[in-house]
Amino acid sequence: MSAVFPLVPRRRVIGLAFGGVRSERRGVGSDVASSREYQPGDDVSWMDWPASAKLSAARGTDEFIVRERFADEAPRVVVVCDRRPSMSVQASPYRTLDKPRAILTTLELIQASAAAARSLTGYLDYADGEPYWRPPRTEHRAAPGTFESRAFDAPADTVSFGLEFLAEHRRDLPTQAFVFVLSDFIVPPDLRVWQRALEHRWELVPVVIQDPVWERSFPQVGGVSVPYADPRSGRVSPVFLSRREASRLRREHEDRWSRLVHEFRSLGVEPVAVDSHAAGDVLAAFLRWADLRLMWRGAVA
């Protein structure tokens, strides 16, 4: 996948780092940290000539002032992948979204975008009930087929487990690291866990992978039998729904979606809505997210 999206931080930073993030340490960068008197060995390009001229005139001697700058660094990127059984549902004649393919397409896009920003990428899931953790320390990529072969047996609160696990590994996730959480969020997020994660000043990005017809809403299929697949066994069984039941499910699903978006935005977090496994559609969803972040950041600057 050659197309990428920009890693846009929630908070405005001055200067242009590789990934839009300013380091706390001094070094080569765009942002001025402080000024001080010249010391032997300082680069001439650091010289603040107007300040040097003013100080020289005031003291009547040759004085030189240099600018120290914050180093520009790329942010680290981690993907927390929800691999509960509901994330294993594939496409069918009645369902356009293939969730496993959407996960792989999203992972590929995030990895390509992180590489374009010169960022290191990590990965975490609880596919087998235990953490599978690849910290963002090197540019070495996972072997082909690694993510395709991961199981879908994660526990219900796998997202909370993942965020709490990252909190214990903060050395690998400095300030303004991007944490993309891939899930259908059918299990509602624990906002207390998300709030604690935000206190680490990470860039949390929920990536909501939901079918637009059957999960974000529900079709008017009352009075007919609908084939339902059990994500754990793969068994398909016909289920009869009345018009009243179909209408109820539609209201519940739409209310659930509205509540989910509202809760994330109440935390100052803008979700990415992925409702297709096609690469172009996934890229468009992330570009919309980046545009919204830029608009929001400009509005509060």
N, C-alpha and C positions, 0 to 999 in steps of 0.2 A: 504494500500500500504506500504510494508515493505522497499522497496528500496528507497534511497534518493540520492540527489546530494549535493556537498559541496557549501557553500556560499563563493565564491571567490571574495574578494574586488579588485577593479581596481588597487589600489596603493599597493605596497609592504609594509608590516608592519613586524617588527621584533618580534619574539616570537609567541607563539601559544595560542591565546585566544579561548574561546569556539566556536566563530564564525569567528575567524581570525581577530578580531578588537581590537585595543589597546585603552584604555580609557585615558583621559587627567588627571584623578585624580590618586593619589598615592594609592597603596594597594598591594595585593598579585598578582604577575604576573611574566612574563618572561623577560620583557624589563627593563634595568637599566635606571632610570630617572636622578639620581644624587648621589653624595656621600656627607656625612657630618660626623661630629664627633659623637661618641656614646653618647646617653643619657639614663639615667636610665629607664628601662622598655623596651628598644629595644630588639627584638628577636636576640638571638645569631646567628641564621642562616643567619642574614643579614650582618654579619661581613665580611669586606673585609680585610683578614689577610695580604696579601702582602702589601697593602697600609698602614695598621696599623704598620707593621714592619718598613717600610721606614720612616714614620713620627716619630715613636718612636726613631729610630736611629738618625734622624736629630735633635730632640729636647733633646735627652738624658733622656727622661721620658717615662712612659708607656702611649701610646696614642692608641686609638681605632677608626677606621673608619667603618661606616656601609653604605651599598648601599640602596638607596630608589628605588622602582620600580613602573612602571606604572601598574595600575590594569588591569587585563584581563577581558573583558566583552563581552557578546554575543550581536550582533547587533539586532536591531528591524527590523521586516519585515512587509511590508504593500503591499497588492494587490489592484491595481486600475483596476476595471473590466469595460470594455466597453460593455454596454448592449443596443447598437443601434439595430434597426430591422435587419440589415444584419448579426448580431451575432446570430440570432435565427434560421438560416438555418440548417435544419437537413439533415441527409444522405438520399439518394434515390438510385434507380437502376443506375442512371447516375452519382452520386456524392458520393464519399467514405467518405468525412469528415463530421462528425456531430458536428457542432460548440458548441451547448449547452453541449454535452457530453465532448467535448475537454476542455471547461471551467471548468467543474466539476473535470475532471481528473487532470488538471493542478493545480487547487486549492488544491486538496488533496495532490498532490506531494509537493507543496510549503509548506503546513502546516506541513507535515511529516518531510521535510528537516529542517524547522525552529525549530521544536521540537527537532530534533536530535542535533541541534546546541545550544539548550537551549535558543532559542529566542522566544520572544513574537510576535504574528502575528495579524495584523490589516487588515481591509477590507473597501473599499470605492467603491460605484457605484452611478450612477444617473439613475437608472432603471425607476423611475417614474418622472424624471425631477428634483428631489430634492436629496441632498446628503444623502445617507445611510452610516453612518460612525460608524465603530467599531474600536476604537483606540487600539493599541497594549499595553495594560496596565496590563492585567491579563492572566492567562493560561486558563481561561474559554473559551470553544469553542462554536460556534454557535449551536443552536438547530438543530437536523436532519431535512432536508428539507428546511432550510432557503434559501440556494442559488438556489435550484431547483425551488422555487416558485417566484423568482424575475422576474419582467417583462422585456421586451425588448423595452422600449419606451424612451431610453435616447436620448438627443439631439445630433446633428452632432458633436459638439465640446466638447463632454463629457470628452475626455482625457485631453484637456487643462483645462477644469473646475476642473477636479480631481487634477491635479498638482498644480493649483493655490490654491485650497482648502487646500492641504497639506502644502503649504507655510504659510498659516495662522495658522497652528497647529504644528509649528516646535517644540514645547515642547514635543510632542509625537514622534518626529522623530529627534533624535540627529545625529551628524556627522556619516557618513558611515552606516546609516540605508539603508536597501535594499527596493527599491520600484519596484515591478514587475507590469508592465502595460500590461494587457491582452486585445488585440484588433486585428482586421484584418487589421487595418490601411488603409482601403480603402479610408477613409478621411485622407489625408496626415497630418503628425504631424506638429504642429506649432513649428519650431525650436527655435524661440525666447523664448517660454514658457519652452521648454526643457533646453535651456541654462540657464535660470534663476533658474530652479530646480537644475541643476548641481552645481550652485554657492553655494547651501546649503551643498555641499559635500555629497550628497546622492549617493547611488549605484543604479542608474536607469537602469532597465533591461526591454526593450521592448520585449514582447512575442507575436510574429506575428502569428496569427491563420488564415491561408489562405488555401483554397483548392488548391492542387498542379496542378490540371487539369484546373479548371474553373476560378481561380483567379490569381495564379502566372503565368499562361499561358492560352491557350485556344485551344481546339481540332480542328482538321480539319473537321468541320461538315458543310461546305458550301454545299448549294443545298438541305438541308433537314430542316424540322421543328424541333426545339428544345423546349422542355417543360420548361418554365420559371415560377418560383414561386414568388409571391409577398410576401416579408417577413412580411408585415403588415397585410394583409388579409389572407395569406395562399393560395390564389387562384392560380391555375396553368393554364397557357395559352400557346398554341403553338406559337412560333415565328419563322418565316422563315428567314434564313440567307443565303446570297449568299457566294460563296467562297471568294470573295474580302472582304466582311464584316468579315468573320471568320478570315482571315489573318490579317486584321486590328486590330481586338480585341486581337489576339495573340501578335502582336507587342506592342500594348498599355499596355497589362498586364505584359509582360516581362520587358518592359521599366520601368513601375511603380515599379515592384519588385526591379530591379537593382538600381533605384533612391532611393528607401526607404532604402535599405541596405547601400548605399553610404552615405546618409544623416546621418544615425545613426552613422556610423563609423567616419564621419567627426567630430562628437562630442566626439569621444573616447568611444562610447557605442556599445557593441556587442549585436545584437538581438538574441533571441531564435526563431528558425523557427519551428513551430508546424503545421504539415500537416496531423495529424491523431489524433483520439480520443482514440486509444489503449494505455493502461498504459505503456507498454514496449516501444512504439515509442515515447511517450512524455518524458519518462525518458531518452531515448537515446539522444533526442534533448537537454535536459538540461545538460547532461554529456558532450556533444560536446561543449556546451557553456562554461562550467567550464574548459574544457581542453584548449579552445582558450584563455580564460582569463589568465590561468596560463602561456601559451606560450607568450602572449602579455606582461604580467607583467615581465616575465623573460627577454624578449628582451629589455625592456627599463630600467631595473634595473641598 
